[in-house]
Amino acid sequence: MHIRLQYLLITIGLFIAEILVATKFSAIVFIRSYLSDFLVVILIYYLVKLFWDAAPMTLSISVFLFACGVEVMQYFHLADSLGLQPGSLPSILLGASFSWIDILMYFAG
């Protein structure tokens, strides 16, 4: 259970960091555009690690592919196609714009 507590604390810390990036540091383009993408894959990794004891490489590849899948959905403007209200939580989670740099940041994360 100690290891799971460690993953929980890391997940909470990363979630707080993401909230700060989206609020307090949103005016700083580099942090908002790149650091958030870097951190989000790490956040997802540790969130999954809380519940599933996967091999680190398998989980890393899975999280990266998931993030790339979301990015592809942005390329095809899935949020618009689904009629999601701009600014709504589902719209924010899906994102709005495709970027190769985002994929690079996911890979770095």
Backbone torsions as a table, in degrees:
resi	resn	phi	psi	omega
1	MET	NA	-24.6	179.8
2	HIS	-60.7	-42.2	-179.6
3	ILE	-64.1	-42.2	179.2
4	ARG	-62.2	-38.1	177.3
5	LEU	-62.6	-40.1	177.1
6	GLN	-60.8	-44.5	178.7
7	TYR	-65.1	-37.5	178.5
8	LEU	-63.7	-45.3	-180.0
9	LEU	-64.8	-40.6	177.6
10	ILE	-64.1	-43.7	179.2
11	THR	-60.5	-46.0	179.0
12	ILE	-62.0	-44.3	178.5
13	GLY	-60.4	-44.0	178.7
14	LEU	-67.1	-37.7	177.9
15	PHE	-64.1	-42.4	176.8
16	ILE	-62.8	-41.3	177.9
17	ALA	-61.2	-42.0	178.7
18	GLU	-64.4	-39.2	177.3
19	ILE	-63.7	-43.0	178.3
20	LEU	-63.2	-41.2	178.4
21	VAL	-61.6	-40.9	-177.6
22	ALA	-75.8	-19.9	-176.6
23	THR	-113.6	-70.5	-173.8
24	LYS	-68.3	-33.2	-175.7
25	PHE	-109.6	16.4	-175.4
26	SER	-64.7	-23.5	-179.6
27	ALA	-79.1	-15.9	179.9
28	ILE	-90.8	104.4	-170.3
29	VAL	-56.0	-45.8	-177.9
30	PHE	-59.2	-46.4	-177.6
31	ILE	-66.3	-47.4	-177.0
32	ARG	-67.3	-41.1	-174.8
33	SER	-81.3	-38.7	-171.0
34	TYR	-109.9	-47.2	-177.8
35	LEU	-62.9	-37.6	-179.8
36	SER	-63.6	-39.2	177.6
37	ASP	-67.7	-38.0	177.2
38	PHE	-62.5	-45.6	-176.3
39	LEU	-74.0	-32.7	-173.4
40	VAL	-64.4	-36.3	178.6
41	VAL	-70.3	-32.7	176.1
42	ILE	-68.3	-41.5	176.7
43	LEU	-59.3	-47.3	179.9
44	ILE	-63.1	-41.5	178.5
45	TYR	-55.5	-51.4	-177.0
46	TYR	-72.8	-30.1	175.7
47	LEU	-64.2	-44.9	177.7
48	VAL	-66.5	-39.1	-178.5
49	LYS	-61.3	-27.0	176.5
50	LEU	-59.0	-36.0	-171.5
51	PHE	-110.3	-19.4	-173.5
52	TRP	-134.2	123.7	-177.6
53	ASP	-91.4	68.4	-179.4
54	ALA	-85.8	158.2	174.4
55	ALA	-62.8	138.9	-175.7
56	PRO	-54.2	-42.9	-178.6
57	MET	-67.7	-42.6	178.6
58	THR	-60.6	-46.3	-179.5
59	LEU	-67.1	-40.9	178.9
60	SER	-60.5	-46.2	179.3
61	ILE	-64.5	-41.5	-180.0
62	SER	-63.0	-44.1	179.3
63	VAL	-65.7	-41.8	178.2
64	PHE	-61.1	-45.6	179.2
65	LEU	-64.3	-38.3	175.9
66	PHE	-60.7	-47.4	179.9
67	ALA	-62.0	-40.5	177.1
68	CYS	-64.9	-36.2	177.2
69	GLY	-63.0	-41.2	176.3
70	VAL	-63.6	-40.5	179.8
71	GLU	-64.4	-38.6	176.8
72	VAL	-64.2	-38.7	176.3
73	MET	-61.6	-34.3	176.3
74	GLN	-67.5	-38.5	178.6
75	TYR	-58.6	-39.6	-179.4
76	PHE	-90.9	8.5	177.4
77	HIS	52.4	49.3	-177.5
78	LEU	-59.9	-39.4	-179.6
79	ALA	-59.0	-41.8	177.7
80	ASP	-67.6	-42.5	-179.1
81	SER	-62.6	-32.9	179.2
82	LEU	-82.7	-6.5	-179.6
83	GLY	73.9	26.9	179.8
84	LEU	-71.5	138.3	179.5
85	GLN	-65.7	124.8	176.3
86	PRO	-56.7	133.1	-179.1
87	GLY	91.3	-9.9	177.2
88	SER	-73.8	159.5	-178.5
89	LEU	-57.5	-47.8	178.2
90	PRO	-60.3	-38.2	179.3
91	SER	-65.9	-40.8	179.0
92	ILE	-65.8	-42.7	-178.8
93	LEU	-65.5	-37.3	178.0
94	LEU	-75.3	-31.2	-178.4
95	GLY	83.4	173.3	-172.9
96	ALA	-125.5	-22.7	-173.5
97	SER	-135.7	134.5	178.2
98	PHE	-78.4	143.4	175.9
99	SER	-152.7	131.2	174.9
100	TRP	-65.1	-30.3	179.2
101	ILE	-65.6	-35.4	176.2
102	ASP	-60.3	-42.5	179.0
103	ILE	-63.7	-39.5	176.0
104	LEU	-62.2	-40.4	178.9
105	MET	-67.8	-37.5	175.9
106	TYR	-62.0	-42.8	178.9
107	PHE	-62.6	-42.7	179.4
108	ALA	-63.8	-38.5	179.1
109	GLY	-66.7	NA	NA
